[in-house]
């Protein structure tokens, strides 16, 4: 005979499956200090046809959600009382700022617009066949969060980045 414990366990597994389908897969953000919107690049924005191995935009969105709900990023957001308007995927091909930095000999992996109004991170590899390594993405996101206080890469910026 099934009891209440069995019914509760069955309902809990249903809710887990439903929340994974309809809600964030990787946990929840803080209600006050969070990323308000997520924006991934669609295949049409690549400028060229994506190949067979190009990850779908849904996978990019899932990766953005995973970054936003990362416990380390969440701890930074809460301790610094940050609210970021949009966490977006940087267009891997048609990004003029990235091309300008490449001409200067630098590598642009992300940028922060208006001190946290929007943060874009370059998720995809150059050949569009996959995503950059997760630790590199998390480090880039933390770097861009540091720009909420310091625009230039000076001593104050690197001290703040090191504390984060």
MDTraj code that builds the backbone (N, CA, C; nanometers):
import mdtraj as md
import numpy as np

residues = "UNK UNK UNK UNK UNK UNK UNK UNK UNK UNK UNK UNK UNK UNK UNK UNK UNK UNK UNK UNK UNK UNK UNK UNK UNK UNK UNK UNK UNK UNK UNK UNK UNK UNK UNK UNK UNK UNK UNK UNK UNK UNK UNK UNK UNK UNK UNK UNK UNK UNK UNK UNK UNK UNK UNK UNK UNK UNK UNK UNK UNK UNK UNK UNK UNK UNK UNK UNK UNK UNK UNK UNK UNK UNK UNK UNK UNK UNK UNK UNK UNK UNK UNK UNK UNK UNK UNK UNK UNK UNK UNK UNK UNK UNK UNK UNK UNK UNK UNK UNK UNK UNK UNK UNK UNK UNK UNK UNK UNK UNK UNK UNK UNK UNK UNK UNK UNK UNK UNK UNK UNK UNK UNK UNK UNK UNK UNK UNK UNK UNK UNK UNK UNK UNK UNK UNK UNK UNK UNK UNK UNK UNK UNK UNK UNK UNK UNK UNK UNK UNK UNK UNK UNK UNK UNK UNK UNK UNK UNK UNK UNK UNK UNK UNK".split()
xyz = np.array([
    [0.0835, -0.1175, 0.0000],
    [0.0000, 0.0000, 0.0000],
    [0.0887, 0.1247, 0.0000],
    [0.0565, 0.2155, -0.0924],
    [0.1353, 0.3376, -0.1007],
    [0.0879, 0.4376, 0.0040],
    [0.1846, 0.5053, 0.0610],
    [0.1526, 0.6064, 0.1611],
    [0.1758, 0.7460, 0.1070],
    [0.1653, 0.8391, 0.1981],
    [0.1852, 0.9787, 0.1585],
    [0.3285, 1.0053, 0.1141],
    [0.4234, 0.9349, 0.1726],
    [0.5639, 0.9561, 0.1369],
    [0.5883, 0.9197, -0.0097],
    [0.5284, 0.8086, -0.0549],
    [0.5426, 0.7683, -0.1946],
    [0.4807, 0.8713, -0.2891],
    [0.3629, 0.9188, -0.2520],
    [0.2940, 1.0174, -0.3355],
    [0.3750, 1.1479, -0.3419],
    [0.4314, 1.1878, -0.2276],
    [0.5108, 1.3099, -0.2218],
    [0.6361, 1.2976, -0.3096],
    [0.6988, 1.1784, -0.3043],
    [0.8188, 1.1547, -0.3851],
    [0.7849, 1.1577, -0.5345],
    [0.6715, 1.0976, -0.5719],
    [0.6287, 1.0952, -0.7112],
    [0.5988, 1.2370, -0.7610],
    [0.5300, 1.3170, -0.6799],
    [0.4997, 1.4549, -0.7180],
    [0.6266, 1.5392, -0.7286],
    [0.7225, 1.5143, -0.6423],
    [0.8486, 1.5892, -0.6456],
    [0.9251, 1.5606, -0.7749],
    [0.9245, 1.4344, -0.8191],
    [0.9939, 1.4017, -0.9440],
    [0.9227, 1.4647, -1.0634],
    [0.7902, 1.4742, -1.0589],
    [0.7160, 1.5410, -1.1655],
    [0.7521, 1.6891, -1.1710],
    [0.7565, 1.7519, -1.0551],
    [0.7878, 1.8945, -1.0487],
    [0.9296, 1.9213, -1.0984],
    [1.0232, 1.8326, -1.0658],
    [1.1610, 1.8503, -1.1119],
    [1.1660, 1.8439, -1.2633],
    [1.0956, 1.7477, -1.3218],
    [1.0943, 1.7345, -1.4671],
    [1.0281, 1.8558, -1.5327],
    [0.9176, 1.9025, -1.4746],
    [0.8489, 2.0182, -1.5307],
    [0.9315, 2.1457, -1.5166],
    [0.9940, 2.1650, -1.4003],
    [1.0717, 2.2876, -1.3817],
    [1.1945, 2.2878, -1.4718],
    [1.2510, 2.1694, -1.4994],
    [1.3650, 2.1627, -1.5907],
    [1.3204, 2.1985, -1.7323],
    [1.1970, 2.1657, -1.7669],
    [1.1476, 2.1948, -1.9006],
    [1.1071, 2.3410, -1.9139],
    [1.0362, 2.3949, -1.8163],
    [0.9824, 2.5298, -1.8274],
    [1.0687, 2.6378, -1.7635],
    [1.1531, 2.6030, -1.6698],
    [1.2288, 2.7048, -1.5986],
    [1.3774, 2.6891, -1.6175],
    [1.4562, 2.7650, -1.5402],
    [1.6013, 2.7539, -1.5522],
    [1.6493, 2.6159, -1.5106],
    [1.7421, 2.5639, -1.5867],
    [1.7918, 2.4293, -1.5618],
    [1.8948, 2.4250, -1.4502],
    [1.9593, 2.5352, -1.4248],
    [2.0766, 2.5311, -1.3400],
    [2.0581, 2.5976, -1.2046],
    [1.9368, 2.6260, -1.1647],
    [1.9132, 2.6884, -1.0359],
    [1.8487, 2.8237, -1.0537],
    [1.8299, 2.8913, -0.9439],
    [1.7641, 3.0206, -0.9477],
    [1.8611, 3.1307, -0.9106],
    [1.8331, 3.2495, -0.9609],
    [1.9107, 3.3664, -0.9254],
    [1.8523, 3.4289, -0.7989],
    [1.9302, 3.5151, -0.7373],
    [1.8821, 3.5925, -0.6245],
    [1.7686, 3.6813, -0.6736],
    [1.6687, 3.7027, -0.5913],
    [1.5536, 3.7817, -0.6346],
    [1.5873, 3.9296, -0.6541],
    [1.6856, 3.9805, -0.5802],
    [1.7212, 4.1220, -0.5908],
    [1.8406, 4.1471, -0.6826],
    [1.9442, 4.0659, -0.6712],
    [2.0700, 4.0883, -0.7424],
    [2.0844, 3.9819, -0.8491],
    [2.0615, 4.0219, -0.9742],
    [2.0485, 3.9210, -1.0796],
    [2.0720, 3.9802, -1.2174],
    [2.0683, 3.8928, -1.3164],
    [2.0647, 3.9303, -1.4569],
    [1.9175, 3.9284, -1.4968],
    [1.8673, 4.0403, -1.5480],
    [1.7240, 4.0505, -1.5768],
    [1.6826, 3.9787, -1.7046],
    [1.7677, 3.9835, -1.8073],
    [1.7354, 3.9229, -1.9364],
    [1.8550, 3.8458, -1.9890],
    [1.8255, 3.7485, -2.0751],
    [1.9294, 3.6728, -2.1445],
    [1.9044, 3.6875, -2.2937],
    [2.0122, 3.7046, -2.3696],
    [1.9960, 3.7160, -2.5143],
    [2.1077, 3.6405, -2.5847],
    [2.0699, 3.5347, -2.6524],
    [2.1652, 3.4547, -2.7290],
    [2.1601, 3.4971, -2.8746],
    [2.2652, 3.4653, -2.9486],
    [2.2671, 3.4922, -3.0927],
    [2.1908, 3.3827, -3.1648],
    [2.1118, 3.4231, -3.2617],
    [2.0432, 3.3244, -3.3442],
    [2.1322, 3.2886, -3.4619],
    [2.1009, 3.1800, -3.5291],
    [2.1816, 3.1365, -3.6442],
    [2.1857, 3.2438, -3.7522],
    [2.0792, 3.3208, -3.7655],
    [2.0726, 3.4221, -3.8702],
    [2.1723, 3.5352, -3.8464],
    [2.2152, 3.5551, -3.7220],
    [2.3045, 3.6671, -3.6927],
    [2.4513, 3.6337, -3.7180],
    [2.4822, 3.5110, -3.7583],
    [2.6215, 3.4720, -3.7757],
    [2.6852, 3.5268, -3.9022],
    [2.6076, 3.5755, -3.9964],
    [2.6644, 3.6278, -4.1193],
    [2.6953, 3.5190, -4.2214],
    [2.7171, 3.3979, -4.1758],
    [2.7379, 3.2835, -4.2650],
    [2.6488, 3.1706, -4.2155],
    [2.6304, 3.0731, -4.2978],
    [2.5499, 2.9588, -4.2542],
    [2.6258, 2.8796, -4.1496],
    [2.5605, 2.8496, -4.0389],
    [2.6272, 2.7675, -3.9383],
    [2.6457, 2.6251, -3.9897],
    [2.7500, 2.5610, -3.9441],
    [2.7766, 2.4234, -3.9856],
    [2.6951, 2.3236, -3.9060],
    [2.7147, 2.1981, -3.9390],
    [2.6423, 2.0900, -3.8697],
    [2.6772, 2.0847, -3.7219],
    [2.8013, 2.1222, -3.6892],
    [2.8459, 2.1102, -3.5502],
    [2.8189, 2.2369, -3.4682],
    [2.7608, 2.3404, -3.5303],
    [2.7335, 2.4647, -3.4576],
    [2.6237, 2.4412, -3.3542],
    [2.6522, 2.4701, -3.2267],
    [2.5488, 2.4529, -3.1240],
    [2.4302, 2.5461, -3.1486],
    [2.3130, 2.4983, -3.1150],
    [2.1894, 2.5727, -3.1349],
    [2.1814, 2.6894, -3.0365],
    [2.1008, 2.7880, -3.0690],
    [2.0817, 2.9047, -2.9818],
    [2.0278, 2.8645, -2.8449],
    [1.9495, 2.7565, -2.8383],
    [1.8974, 2.7111, -2.7085],
    [2.0108, 2.6681, -2.6169],
    [2.1120, 2.6059, -2.6753],
    [2.2272, 2.5653, -2.5948],
    [2.3037, 2.6874, -2.5445],
    [2.3112, 2.7908, -2.6272],
    [2.3767, 2.9151, -2.5845],
    [2.2985, 2.9796, -2.4709],
    [2.1669, 2.9791, -2.4809],
    [2.0841, 3.0364, -2.3738],
    [2.1011, 2.9572, -2.2452],
    [2.1067, 2.8275, -2.2559],
    [2.1278, 2.7429, -2.1389],
    [2.2624, 2.7731, -2.0737],
    [2.3633, 2.7976, -2.1566],
    [2.4958, 2.8310, -2.1044],
    [2.4942, 2.9678, -2.0352],
    [2.4222, 3.0641, -2.0918],
    [2.4078, 3.1951, -2.0268],
    [2.3392, 3.1806, -1.8909],
    [2.2350, 3.0976, -1.8855],
    [2.1656, 3.0740, -1.7578],
    [2.2578, 3.0052, -1.6581],
    [2.3390, 2.9131, -1.7063],
    [2.4333, 2.8439, -1.6182],
    [2.5353, 2.9427, -1.5607],
    [2.5839, 3.0340, -1.6443],
    [2.6773, 3.1363, -1.5958],
    [2.6097, 3.2263, -1.4921],
    [2.4863, 3.2651, -1.5189],
    [2.4145, 3.3561, -1.4293],
    [2.3837, 3.2924, -1.2946],
    [2.3687, 3.1614, -1.2925],
    [2.3336, 3.0926, -1.1677],
    [2.4530, 3.0216, -1.1054],
    [2.5716, 3.0447, -1.1606],
    [2.6935, 2.9878, -1.1026],
    [2.7068, 3.0386, -0.9589],
    [2.7351, 2.9504, -0.8620],
    [2.7431, 2.9946, -0.7223],
    [2.8457, 3.1062, -0.6989],
    [2.9579, 3.1028, -0.7679],
    [3.0588, 3.2078, -0.7525],
    [3.0089, 3.3415, -0.8051],
    [2.9457, 3.3396, -0.9218],
    [2.8907, 3.4618, -0.9805],
    [2.7782, 3.5143, -0.8916],
    [2.6941, 3.4244, -0.8413],
    [2.5851, 3.4650, -0.7523],
    [2.6380, 3.5307, -0.6248],
    [2.7461, 3.4757, -0.5699],
    [2.8052, 3.5336, -0.4484],
    [2.8562, 3.6754, -0.4770],
    [2.9183, 3.6960, -0.5934],
    [2.9667, 3.8284, -0.6313],
    [2.8493, 3.9244, -0.6503],
    [2.7476, 3.8784, -0.7200],
    [2.6310, 3.9638, -0.7458],
    [2.5674, 4.0086, -0.6139],
    [2.5562, 3.9171, -0.5192],
    [2.4931, 3.9495, -0.3915],
    [2.5825, 4.0393, -0.3062],
    [2.7115, 4.0076, -0.2967],
    [2.8007, 4.0870, -0.2121],
    [2.8195, 4.2282, -0.2660],
    [2.8172, 4.2441, -0.3986],
    [2.8355, 4.3764, -0.4599],
    [2.7017, 4.4433, -0.4926],
    [2.5916, 4.3752, -0.4623],
    [2.4560, 4.4268, -0.4855],
    [2.4370, 4.4711, -0.6311],
    [2.4652, 4.3781, -0.7221],
    [2.4600, 4.4070, -0.8656],
    [2.3293, 4.3625, -0.9284],
    [2.2794, 4.4445, -1.0171],
    [2.1696, 4.4085, -1.1061],
    [2.2169, 4.4429, -1.2465],
    [2.2188, 4.3436, -1.3333],
    [2.2624, 4.3631, -1.4722],
    [2.1395, 4.3492, -1.5604],
    [2.1212, 4.4450, -1.6495],
    [2.0038, 4.4433, -1.7360],
    [1.9975, 4.3204, -1.8246],
    [2.1007, 4.2985, -1.9056],
    [2.1007, 4.1864, -2.0000],
    [2.2358, 4.1171, -1.9991],
    [2.2324, 3.9862, -1.9921],
    [2.3515, 3.9038, -2.0149],
    [2.3330, 3.8432, -2.1532],
    [2.4206, 3.8802, -2.2452],
    [2.4025, 3.8373, -2.3826],
    [2.5233, 3.7659, -2.4390],
    [2.4987, 3.7003, -2.5505],
    [2.6063, 3.6345, -2.6241],
    [2.6621, 3.7339, -2.7254],
    [2.7927, 3.7490, -2.7252],
    [2.8579, 3.8360, -2.8211],
    [2.8540, 3.7687, -2.9577],
    [2.8156, 3.8438, -3.0600],
    [2.8102, 3.7891, -3.1947],
    [2.9507, 3.7455, -3.2349],
    [2.9702, 3.6166, -3.2667],
    [3.1049, 3.5658, -3.2929],
    [3.1652, 3.6111, -3.4251],
    [3.0855, 3.6645, -3.5161],
    [3.1389, 3.7022, -3.6467],
    [3.1274, 3.8514, -3.6717],
    [3.0087, 3.9057, -3.6624],
    [2.9853, 4.0451, -3.7010],
    [2.9930, 4.1368, -3.5794],
    [3.1096, 4.1441, -3.5188],
    [3.1283, 4.2321, -3.4050],
    [3.2426, 4.3276, -3.4369],
    [3.2087, 4.4491, -3.4680],
    [3.3086, 4.5471, -3.5111],
    [3.4081, 4.5815, -3.4007],
    [3.3622, 4.5839, -3.2759],
    [3.4521, 4.6132, -3.1646],
    [3.5571, 4.5034, -3.1503],
    [3.5146, 4.3786, -3.1665],
    [3.6079, 4.2665, -3.1591],
    [3.7114, 4.2760, -3.2721],
    [3.6668, 4.3114, -3.3921],
    [3.7576, 4.3234, -3.5055],
    [3.8583, 4.4365, -3.4834],
    [3.8137, 4.5464, -3.4240],
    [3.9033, 4.6580, -3.3956],
    [4.0107, 4.6165, -3.2954],
    [3.9712, 4.5441, -3.1909],
    [4.0673, 4.4984, -3.0902],
    [4.1662, 4.3990, -3.1507],
    [4.1203, 4.3153, -3.2435],
    [4.2091, 4.2188, -3.3086],
    [4.3157, 4.2909, -3.3905],
    [4.2794, 4.4025, -3.4520],
    [4.3771, 4.4806, -3.5280],
    [4.4823, 4.5404, -3.4354],
    [4.4442, 4.5710, -3.3119],
    [4.5379, 4.6263, -3.2135],
    [4.6222, 4.5171, -3.1477],
    [4.5935, 4.3923, -3.1790],
    [4.6685, 4.2813, -3.1223],
    [4.6080, 4.2239, -2.9962],
    [4.4897, 4.2671, -2.9607],
    [4.4224, 4.2182, -2.8397],
    [4.3145, 4.1175, -2.8771],
    [4.2635, 4.0487, -2.7773],
    [4.1568, 3.9506, -2.7974],
    [4.0381, 3.9919, -2.7102],
    [3.9260, 4.0189, -2.7718],
    [3.8078, 4.0631, -2.6995],
    [3.7173, 3.9435, -2.6719],
    [3.6949, 3.9129, -2.5451],
    [3.6102, 3.7996, -2.5073],
    [3.4779, 3.8439, -2.4464],
    [3.4626, 3.9744, -2.4225],
    [3.3382, 4.0247, -2.3668],
    [3.3450, 4.1747, -2.3523],
    [3.2291, 4.2355, -2.3276],
    [3.2283, 4.3786, -2.2980],
    [3.1079, 4.4142, -2.2123],
    [3.1250, 4.5240, -2.1381],
    [3.0258, 4.5750, -2.0454],
    [2.9802, 4.7101, -2.0983],
    [2.8525, 4.7246, -2.1227],
    [2.7972, 4.8488, -2.1740],
    [2.7266, 4.9234, -2.0614],
    [2.7615, 5.0507, -2.0431],
    [2.6944, 5.1377, -1.9458],
    [2.7028, 5.0876, -1.8020],
    [2.8168, 5.0400, -1.7614],
    [2.8399, 4.9940, -1.6233],
    [2.7350, 4.8938, -1.5771],
    [2.7087, 4.7940, -1.6587],
    [2.6201, 4.6859, -1.6187],
    [2.4821, 4.6885, -1.6792],
    [2.4541, 4.7835, -1.7667],
    [2.3248, 4.7827, -1.8353],
    [2.3146, 4.6557, -1.9209],
    [2.4279, 4.6209, -1.9839],
    [2.4334, 4.5004, -2.0666],
    [2.5759, 4.4462, -2.0629],
    [2.5877, 4.3152, -2.0444],
    [2.7170, 4.2481, -2.0508],
    [2.7074, 4.1408, -2.1585],
    [2.8017, 4.1433, -2.2519],
    [2.8079, 4.0426, -2.3572],
    [2.9352, 3.9614, -2.3404],
    [2.9225, 3.8296, -2.3582],
    [3.0350, 3.7374, -2.3452],
    [3.0434, 3.6557, -2.4734],
    [3.1652, 3.6385, -2.5231],
    [3.1858, 3.5571, -2.6442],
    [3.1816, 3.4104, -2.6034],
    [3.0701, 3.3450, -2.6307],
    [3.0496, 3.2062, -2.5899],
    [3.1125, 3.1061, -2.6865],
    [3.1060, 3.1345, -2.8149],
    [3.1427, 3.0363, -2.9177],
    [3.2893, 3.0477, -2.9588],
    [3.3404, 2.9371, -3.0082],
    [3.4764, 2.9357, -3.0631],
    [3.4752, 3.0080, -3.1975],
    [3.5917, 3.0386, -3.2492],
    [3.6033, 3.1134, -3.3746],
    [3.5394, 3.0375, -3.4907],
    [3.5564, 2.9059, -3.4942],
    [3.5008, 2.8263, -3.6039],
    [3.3542, 2.7874, -3.5834],
    [3.2919, 2.8355, -3.4756],
    [3.1503, 2.8130, -3.4430],
    [3.1163, 2.6668, -3.4149],
    [3.2163, 2.5826, -3.3941],
    [3.1896, 2.4396, -3.3760],
    [3.1536, 2.4035, -3.2319],
    [3.1676, 2.4966, -3.1412],
    [3.1352, 2.4664, -3.0017],
    [3.1471, 2.5909, -2.9169],
    [3.1474, 2.5696, -2.7861],
    [3.1578, 2.6798, -2.6924],
    [3.2977, 2.6854, -2.6325],
    [3.3369, 2.8032, -2.5876],
    [3.4643, 2.8207, -2.5186],
    [3.4564, 2.7460, -2.3856],
    [3.5707, 2.7125, -2.3257],
    [3.5694, 2.6395, -2.1984],
    [3.4970, 2.7195, -2.0895],
    [3.4206, 2.6488, -2.0074],
    [3.3393, 2.7149, -1.9047],
    [3.4222, 2.8009, -1.8091],
    [3.5375, 2.7551, -1.7586],
    [3.6150, 2.8418, -1.6683],
    [3.6559, 2.9743, -1.7340],
    [3.6851, 2.9706, -1.8629],
    [3.7197, 3.0932, -1.9358],
    [3.5993, 3.1865, -1.9453],
    [3.4804, 3.1295, -1.9683],
    [3.3586, 3.2097, -1.9761],
    [3.3263, 3.2738, -1.8413],
    [3.3400, 3.1960, -1.7337],
    [3.3118, 3.2484, -1.5996],
    [3.4100, 3.3600, -1.5641],
    [3.5369, 3.3413, -1.5968],
    [3.6377, 3.4428, -1.5701],
    [3.6089, 3.5703, -1.6497],
    [3.5682, 3.5550, -1.7740],
    [3.5334, 3.6710, -1.8570],
    [3.4141, 3.7451, -1.7982],
    [3.3137, 3.6713, -1.7519],
    [3.1962, 3.7347, -1.6921],
    [3.2347, 3.8131, -1.5664],
    [3.3185, 3.7556, -1.4821],
    [3.3631, 3.8245, -1.3606],
    [3.4444, 3.9491, -1.3980],
    [3.5267, 3.9374, -1.5017],
    [3.6030, 4.0519, -1.5517],
    [3.5079, 4.1646, -1.5920],
    [3.4035, 4.1284, -1.6656],
    [3.3084, 4.2303, -1.7111],
    [3.2279, 4.2876, -1.5951],
    [3.1980, 4.2073, -1.4939],
    [3.1300, 4.2591, -1.3746],
    [3.2183, 4.3608, -1.3029],
    [3.3498, 4.3421, -1.3074],
    [3.4432, 4.4372, -1.2455],
    [3.4352, 4.5738, -1.3113],
    [3.3981, 4.5766, -1.4375],
    [3.3878, 4.7040, -1.5083],
    [3.2695, 4.7874, -1.4592],
    [3.1837, 4.7330, -1.3736],
    [3.0758, 4.8135, -1.3166],
    [3.1321, 4.9252, -1.2290],
    [3.2540, 4.9087, -1.1771],
    [3.3170, 5.0106, -1.0924],
    [3.4254, 5.0868, -1.1655],
    [3.5031, 5.0179, -1.2445],
    [3.6207, 5.0791, -1.3072],
    [3.6154, 5.0543, -1.4573],
    [3.6126, 5.1611, -1.5349],
    [3.6062, 5.1460, -1.6794],
    [3.7379, 5.1034, -1.7407],
    [3.8462, 5.1640, -1.6952],
    [3.9776, 5.1364, -1.7528],
    [4.0453, 5.0195, -1.6815],
    [4.1409, 4.9587, -1.7487],
    [4.2174, 4.8491, -1.6894],
    [4.3357, 4.9066, -1.6112],
    [4.3056, 4.9732, -1.5009],
    [4.4105, 5.0319, -1.4185],
    [4.4290, 4.9491, -1.2907],
    [4.5097, 5.0000, -1.1989],
    [4.5387, 4.9266, -1.0750],
    [4.4108, 4.9027, -0.9943],
    [4.3238, 5.0032, -0.9885],
    [4.1977, 4.9888, -0.9148],
    [4.1128, 4.8765, -0.9742],
    [4.1076, 4.8710, -1.1077],
    [4.0308, 4.7647, -1.1740],
    [4.0856, 4.6270, -1.1383],
    [4.2174, 4.6079, -1.1534],
    [4.2758, 4.4757, -1.1305],
    [4.2684, 4.4362, -0.9836],
    [4.2727, 4.5331, -0.8922],
    [4.2537, 4.5030, -0.7495],
    [4.1120, 4.4543, -0.7246],
    [4.0161, 4.5246, -0.7833],
    [3.8747, 4.4863, -0.7697],
    [3.8500, 4.3487, -0.8312],
    [3.9068, 4.3243, -0.9490],
    [3.8911, 4.1950, -1.0160],
    [3.9502, 4.0828, -0.9302],
    [4.0675, 4.1090, -0.8705],
    [4.1307, 4.0094, -0.7843],
    [4.0481, 3.9771, -0.6617],
    [3.9784, 4.0769, -0.6080],
    [3.8934, 4.0532, -0.4895],
    [3.7712, 3.9710, -0.5263],
    [3.7228, 3.9899, -0.6476],
    [3.6041, 3.9164, -0.6885],
    [3.6371, 3.7708, -0.7070],
])
top = md.Topology()
chain = top.add_chain()
for i, resn in enumerate(residues, 1):
    res = top.add_residue(resn, chain, resSeq=i)
    for name in ("N", "CA", "C"):
        top.add_atom(name, md.element.get_by_symbol(name[0]), res)
traj = md.Trajectory(xyz[None], top)
